[in-house]
Amino acid sequence: MKSKTTQISRDAFCTIRPDYPEIGFSLVLLLEGREARGIYPLIQLFSTTKEASDVTRALIRRDVFNIQKKKIRIQDYAILFELKKQKLFTLKKEYWIKPDLSYSDFDRRMMFRKMIGYPLWYKLLVTPTNYNKKTKKWEFSAMLPYLITEDEPTFLNNFIRRSDAPVNTRAIEAAIYTPTHLKKINWITDTIGAFDQLTLRAITNYLA
């Protein structure tokens, strides 16, 4: 893993237990451009749907997606995964070694694309990234979807030990979540709806 702290002392590893929400949300934007369509899963794990909408609007106001330059359009509605915390995964000091596997934004988008098609076939690794000492609150990342058929201990050990995914060194645990619902959210109005099968199939084809 890649460290999210700038200066690491010997006692900085695995000292704080993050307070993961029992229910979390992951939001996936739908993008449309002149030559391509695609998705953009926001990195943050949200505690509420309102937080997800608020953060999305703030990001778009700041134009972090370079909408004008890239000539893309972001759909008013997005995919919202409702997630339930299943269990915790203990982190170890030896995980913070020089990573030799790159986990890029493209890799992450491809994994989310697969989970959109078959959400009940997947779990989601959630990692602790930022810790605010004043508020004592954490920010969590919806990092890696993976198949429920994976040899979980081996798979997660390999990913966390070798990848360059950023994780805060002070965290004692990461968390595993399971998708319970795939919903439709209008991030402008913060209204929640359901995808009918035809629409969901169209989105899956749209991403192919």
Secondary structure by P-SEA (a helix, b strand, c coil): cccccccccccccccccccccccbbbbbbbbbccccccccccccccccaaaaaaaaaaaaaaccccccccbbbbbcbbbbbbbbbcbbbbbcccccccccccccaaaaaaaaaaaaaccccbbbbbbbccccccccbbbbbccbbbbcccaaaaaaaaaaacccccccccccccbbbbbcbbbbbccccbbbbbbcaaaaaaaaaaac
